Amino acid sequence: MAQNDADGRRAEGRLGRVDLAHMRKVHGYVQGHLAQEPGKEDVETSKWRYSLMNWGHDPLKGA
């Protein structure tokens, strides 16, 4: 089982298979959604942005 640091984060190199699988899932989801960026609608209040924010990524904040 991976150990957490004081702030609750896992130390690099201590990620387990489940952690890596979850990270790949989130990365794939965010990458796919970013490719579907809406056209001229108001991105700030779009369902697209809120969907990404539910996964921890705000497209308006940049990389």
ABEGO torsion letter per residue (X at the ends): XBBBBAAGBBBBGABBAAAAAAAAAAAAAAAAAAAABBBABBAAABAAAAAAAAAGBBAAAEX
